[in-house]
């Protein structure tokens, strides 16, 4: 039994000594083929390469490129003006604007890390200039970026859909309400902290609907993209992969001819950035494919499923146990990596107990994205803290009330599956 677990143990050791995630997974998978003489070594390379032969995964570089184009096309300023009009009169206005902007941008960047960087460089810097604590600014910019993992399109949901053969369209729609729930929880927490510390509004009164409508009209190009993607997928106009390509073309035309802020000379840099971001994720997926062969060969996922089912047969209790497990794991392993590793292990468990895979996908992605703002290895934590020069100790103290709010949201999503699945069922008509 110990020999069967040797590659998994090796992977944990490599994680512990800070080996890059993709290399840790690949080395562990390779060790299985080297230890078992009955399996040809060339299967390792076949599994690595075959993972790239996936039509659904083509959506990932398209959405990454679309988000990069939007960040350079002046859309951030338009959305920030809309956020200012909506919540500039609230206590802790700049922090509230950060969450609203993250909600508006989530459907454009498709990446929580990209959102964290953008929010920290724009709203975060302005918050520190206006007297907000740098640690508080780092925390709200990183926590608000979680919304990007849920508001469609979402790279994490694309990967989960590919690995579980779940409808990406249903996953996209299923992420809308949970994303809004997290936004509300962050805004409520921000209000209480801002009230206590004296973080003031930008103005005394609401600007009025005419101003809001004007700001909405100016930001309409960007606001239409998530709606356009959902409607297009729902009515079969294009697939999720084709939606990514159409989104790239759409934002390219907006940037070049709509706002006229994007230049042709910017495109090579955008393509390079997209290629690097895509390659880093695809390397992990390729390594995970080879590691998945090891898991299947040793029948480890069914064994884990049987063990978890022996603990409880109550779907809600099982999801709570999985949440606890993911929260602990997420403090040590980066979110996308954990998603790729754990999805094939946990999927048989949730299917055995009749848990909706869309519901579970939202819980899984939400949980692992929350890990991105949790010390010591949270990716969005690192991005925001680095931009705003915040020590980890200060960040760790400041993040606690926000983590509490996020955990409450996660528990609500776990205990009330209708929060997640009612909108997909409404739009798509019943269970998948």
Residue pairs with C-beta under 8 A, 6 or more apart in sequence:
3 35
4 298
4 300
6 31
6 32
6 35
7 28
7 29
7 31
7 32
7 35
7 291
7 294
8 28
8 300
10 27
10 28
10 31
11 24
11 25
11 27
11 28
11 291
14 23
14 24
14 27
14 28
15 21
15 24
15 332
15 333
19 27
21 284
21 333
21 334
21 337
22 280
22 283
22 284
22 286
22 287
22 337
23 287
25 284
25 287
25 288
25 290
25 291
25 337
25 340
25 341
26 48
26 283
26 286
26 287
26 290
26 291
28 291
28 294
29 44
29 47
29 287
29 290
29 291
29 293
29 294
30 44
30 290
32 39
32 294
32 297
33 39
33 40
33 41
33 43
33 44
34 41
39 297
43 293
44 290
44 293
47 289
47 290
47 292
47 293
48 286
48 287
48 289
48 290
49 286
50 289
51 282
51 285
51 286
51 288
51 289
51 290
52 282
52 285
52 286
54 162
55 241
56 158
56 161
56 162
56 168
56 240
56 241
57 158
57 159
57 162
57 282
57 285
58 241
58 244
58 245
59 153
59 158
59 168
59 240
59 241
59 243
59 244
60 155
60 158
60 159
60 244
60 278
60 281
60 282
61 244
61 274
61 275
61 278
62 241
62 243
62 244
62 245
62 247
62 248
63 110
63 153
63 155
63 158
63 244
63 247
64 110
64 111
64 114
64 155
64 274
64 277
64 278
65 248
65 270
65 271
65 274
66 108
66 110
66 225
66 244
66 247
66 248
66 250
66 251
67 108
67 109
67 110
67 111
67 114
68 114
68 270
68 273
68 274
69 248
69 251
69 252
69 255
69 262
69 270
70 76
70 105
70 108
70 109
70 222
70 251
70 255
71 109
71 114
71 118
72 255
72 261
72 262
72 266
72 270
73 251
73 254
73 255
73 258
73 259
73 261
73 262
74 255
74 259
74 261
74 262
75 108
75 219
75 221
75 222
75 254
75 259
76 101
76 105
76 118
76 122
78 215
78 218
78 219
78 221
78 222
78 259
79 101
79 104
79 105
79 219
79 222
80 97
80 101
80 122
80 123
81 215
81 218
81 219
82 100
82 104
82 212
82 215
82 216
82 218
82 219
83 97
83 100
83 101
83 104
84 93
84 97
84 202
84 215
85 207
85 211
85 212
85 215
86 100
86 212
87 93
87 96
87 97
87 100
87 187
88 97
88 201
88 202
88 203
88 207
89 201
89 202
89 203
89 204
89 205
89 206
89 207
90 96
90 191
90 201
91 191
91 194
91 195
91 199
91 200
91 201
92 190
92 191
92 193
92 194
92 195
92 199
92 200
92 201
93 199
93 200
93 201
93 202
93 203
94 123
94 126
94 127
94 130
94 132
94 199
94 202
95 127
95 132
95 136
95 137
95 140
95 190
95 194
95 199
96 187
96 190
96 191
97 123
98 119
98 123
98 124
98 127
98 140
98 141
98 144
99 140
99 144
99 147
99 183
99 186
99 187
99 190
100 183
100 187
101 119
101 122
101 123
101 144
102 115
102 119
102 144
102 145
102 147
102 148
102 183
103 144
103 147
103 151
103 179
103 180
103 183
104 219
104 222
104 223
105 115
105 118
105 119
105 148
106 115
106 147
106 148
106 149
106 150
106 151
106 154
106 179
106 226
107 151
107 152
107 153
107 225
107 226
107 229
108 222
108 225
108 226
108 251
109 115
109 118
109 148
110 148
110 153
110 154
110 155
111 148
111 155
111 277
112 145
112 146
112 148
112 149
112 156
112 335
112 369
112 372
112 379
112 380
113 145
113 372
113 379
113 380
113 383
114 148
115 144
115 145
115 147
115 148
115 380
116 141
116 142
116 145
116 379
116 380
116 383
116 384
117 383
117 384
117 387
119 141
119 144
119 145
119 384
120 137
120 138
120 141
120 142
120 383
120 384
120 387
120 388
121 387
123 137
123 141
124 137
124 138
124 140
124 141
124 384
124 387
124 388
125 137
125 387
125 388
127 136
127 137
127 140
128 134
128 137
128 388
131 199
132 199
133 197
133 398
134 388
134 389
134 390
134 394
135 390
135 394
135 395
135 397
135 398
136 193
136 197
136 398
137 384
137 388
137 390
138 381
138 384
138 385
138 387
138 388
138 390
138 395
138 398
139 373
139 384
139 395
139 398
139 399
139 402
140 186
140 190
140 402
141 384
141 388
142 372
142 373
142 378
142 380
142 381
142 383
142 384
142 385
142 399
143 186
143 373
143 380
143 399
143 402
143 406
144 183
144 186
145 372
145 373
145 380
145 384
146 182
146 366
146 369
146 370
146 372
146 373
146 380
146 406
147 179
147 182
147 183
148 154
149 156
149 157
149 175
149 365
149 366
149 369
150 157
150 175
150 176
150 178
150 179
150 182
150 362
150 365
150 366
150 369
151 175
151 176
151 179
151 226
152 172
152 173
152 175
152 176
152 226
152 229
152 230
153 172
153 226
153 229
153 240
153 243
153 244
153 247
154 171
154 172
154 175
154 365
155 281
155 336
156 335
156 336
156 339
156 365
156 368
156 369
157 168
157 171
157 172
157 175
157 361
157 362
157 365
158 168
158 240
159 281
159 285
159 336
159 339
159 340
160 166
160 171
160 339
160 343
160 361
160 364
160 365
161 167
161 168
161 171
161 240
161 361
162 168
163 340
163 343
163 344
163 347
164 343
164 347
164 357
164 361
166 357
166 358
166 361
166 432
167 358
167 428
167 432
168 233
168 240
169 230
169 233
169 234
169 240
169 428
170 358
170 424
170 428
170 432
171 358
171 361
171 362
171 424
172 229
172 230
172 233
172 240
173 230
173 234
173 423
173 424
173 427
173 428
174 358
174 359
174 361
174 362
174 420
174 421
174 423
174 424
175 362
175 365
176 423
177 419
177 420
177 422
177 423
178 362
178 366
178 409
178 413
178 419
178 420
181 409
181 412
181 413
181 419
182 366
182 406
182 409
185 405
185 406
185 408
185 409
186 402
186 405
186 406
188 405
189 401
189 402
189 404
189 405
192 401
193 199
193 401
216 223
221 254
221 258
221 259
222 254
225 247
225 250
225 251
228 247
228 250
229 243
229 247
230 427
231 237
232 238
232 243
232 246
233 239
233 240
233 243
234 427
234 428
238 246
252 262
255 261
255 262
256 262
256 264
281 336
284 336
284 337
284 340
285 340
288 340
288 341
291 341
292 344
295 301
295 344
295 345
296 344
300 345
301 344
301 345
301 347
301 348
302 348
304 345
304 346
304 349
305 348
305 349
305 352
308 318
308 321
308 322
308 349
309 318
309 349
309 352
309 353
311 318
311 321
312 318
312 321
313 353
315 350
315 353
315 354
315 355
316 414
316 415
318 349
318 350
318 353
318 355
319 350
319 355
319 360
319 363
319 414
320 411
320 414
322 346
322 349
322 363
323 363
323 367
323 410
323 411
323 414
326 338
326 342
326 364
326 367
326 368
326 371
327 367
327 370
327 371
327 374
329 338
329 342
329 371
330 338
330 367
330 368
330 370
330 371
330 372
330 374
331 371
331 374
331 375
331 376
331 377
332 377
333 341
333 371
333 377
334 371
334 372
334 377
334 379
335 368
335 369
335 371
335 372
335 379
336 368
338 368
338 371
339 364
339 365
339 368
342 364
343 364
346 360
346 364
347 357
350 357
350 360
351 357
355 417
356 417
356 420
356 421
356 431
357 432
358 420
358 421
358 424
358 432
359 417
359 420
359 421
362 413
362 420
363 410
363 413
363 414
363 420
366 409
366 410
366 413
367 410
370 403
370 406
370 407
370 410
371 378
372 378
372 379
372 380
372 381
373 380
373 381
373 399
373 402
373 403
373 406
374 381
374 399
374 403
375 381
375 392
375 395
375 396
375 399
376 392
381 392
381 395
381 399
384 390
385 391
385 392
385 395
412 419
413 419
413 420
424 432
425 431
